[in-house]
Amino acid sequence: MTAMHGKTVVITGGTGGIGNMTALALAKMGAHVVIVGRSAPKLAAALEAVRAAAQHDRVSGELADLSEIAQVVALADRLNAAYPRIDVLINNAGAFFPSRQLTREGLEMTFALNHMSYFALTTRLLDTLIGSAPARIINVSSDAHRLAGLNFDDLQASRGYNTMVHYARTKLMNVLFTMELVRKLALRGVGADRVTVNALHPGFVASSFFTGKLGVMGLGMKVMTPIMRLTGTMISAEQGARTSVFLASSPNVQGVSGAYFDENARMVRPAGAAYDDADAKRLWALSEQIMADKLAALA
């Protein structure tokens, strides 16, 4: 298939799991895929594998630790310089951690990676995306966002860290960011005919995200995983990539923006908290201030 020929797609977390399967599928469709990864060996291996499977060399790589705002901004600046147009941005990188830990910039790790990387990369690339219209921004969230509300008094869980609750909150942030970005674009006169922004739940994917060294559910999840595979509760990484691929490539969602999709690429309603305009605006303002503060510290 060549449905994506001539399109440039940037995907974070593309060296493994659903990100890698998304990159592979879009490359096979003819896209120039730019894979962002944190590990040089994993990135090199992913590039080689995707190029071989797609049978073309329009597969590039960028190294960045997306938990650090400075590195995200530097990444965005490189992308803006290297690519006159970016047709699709897929914010896919994410993780959750068994205990609270801080980045080198002093942010809580889950918050920094799962939310601030989406915010910083997207806002820094926004002018290029608008200039590439029609462009698409895709935010990989999770149905875990339904499990918790935001606590603006302790957004980075400094007063008590519950792994699943905090992860769920960052996934809610992804949906709130999606909704607020649609509004911000509209204020700039950029409608869904030019840039669309959507969020998705990829499904409960059988990957190292849950069972590897960062698998915060620990031994319990390792015990449950084989059972879930047998019962069909968990899906493969390839299946988990389906909705991201659909949102990146399908003409059926051209002009669809501010929506949330499930693992079967169906538009569904997110949690009621995702429609809280006040929370979305407050989260945006706080994220903007955090980003500005971190960049000012580098000056």
BELNOR-V744496 format. One record per backbone hydrogen bond with DSSP energy under -0.5 kcal/mol. CO is the residue of the C=O (numbers start at 1). NH is the residue of the N-H. Records with the same first field share a line. If there is no record, write none. Layout:
# BELNOR-V744496
CO: NH / NH
This chain:
# BELNOR-V744496
2: 5
4: 7
7: 9 / 32
8: 87 / 88
9: 11 / 34
10: 90
11: 14 / 36
13: 16
16: 19 / 20
17: 21
18: 22
19: 23
20: 24
21: 25
22: 26
23: 27
24: 28
25: 29
26: 31
27: 30
29: 4 / 5
30: 6
31: 33
32: 9
33: 35 / 60
34: 11
35: 37 / 62
36: 13 / 14
37: 64
38: 40
39: 43
40: 44
41: 45
42: 46
43: 47
44: 48
45: 49
46: 50
47: 51
48: 52
49: 53
50: 54
51: 55 / 56
57: 59
58: 33
60: 35
62: 37
64: 66
65: 68
67: 69
68: 72
69: 73
70: 74
71: 75
72: 76
73: 77
74: 78
75: 79
76: 80
77: 81
78: 82
79: 83
82: 84
87: 136
88: 10
89: 91 / 138
90: 12 / 92
91: 140
101: 109
103: 106
107: 103
108: 112
109: 113
110: 114
111: 115 / 116
112: 117
115: 119
116: 120
117: 121
118: 122
119: 123
120: 124
121: 125
122: 126
125: 129
126: 130
127: 131
128: 132
129: 132
130: 133
135: 196
136: 89
137: 198
138: 91 / 140
139: 141 / 200
141: 202
142: 145
143: 146
144: 147
145: 148
150: 152
151: 154
152: 155
154: 157
160: 162
161: 163
162: 166
163: 167
164: 168
165: 169
166: 170
167: 171
168: 172
169: 173
170: 174
171: 175
172: 176
173: 177
174: 178
175: 179
176: 180
177: 181
178: 182
179: 183
180: 184
181: 185
182: 186
183: 187
184: 188
185: 188 / 190
186: 189
189: 191
191: 194 / 195
194: 134 / 135
196: 137
197: 258 / 259
198: 139
199: 261
200: 141 / 202
203: 205
204: 235
205: 207
207: 210 / 211
208: 212
212: 215
214: 216
215: 218
217: 220 / 221
218: 222
219: 223
220: 224
221: 225
222: 226
223: 227
224: 228
225: 229
226: 230
227: 231
228: 232 / 233 / 234
235: 206
236: 240
237: 241
239: 242
241: 245
242: 246
243: 247
244: 248
245: 249
246: 250
250: 253
251: 254
253: 256
255: 257
259: 199
260: 268
261: 201
262: 265
266: 262
268: 260
271: 274
272: 275
273: 276
275: 277
276: 280
277: 281
278: 282
279: 283
280: 284
281: 285
282: 286
283: 287
284: 288
285: 289
286: 290
287: 291
288: 292
289: 293
290: 294
291: 295
292: 296
293: 297
294: 298
295: 298 / 299
296: 299
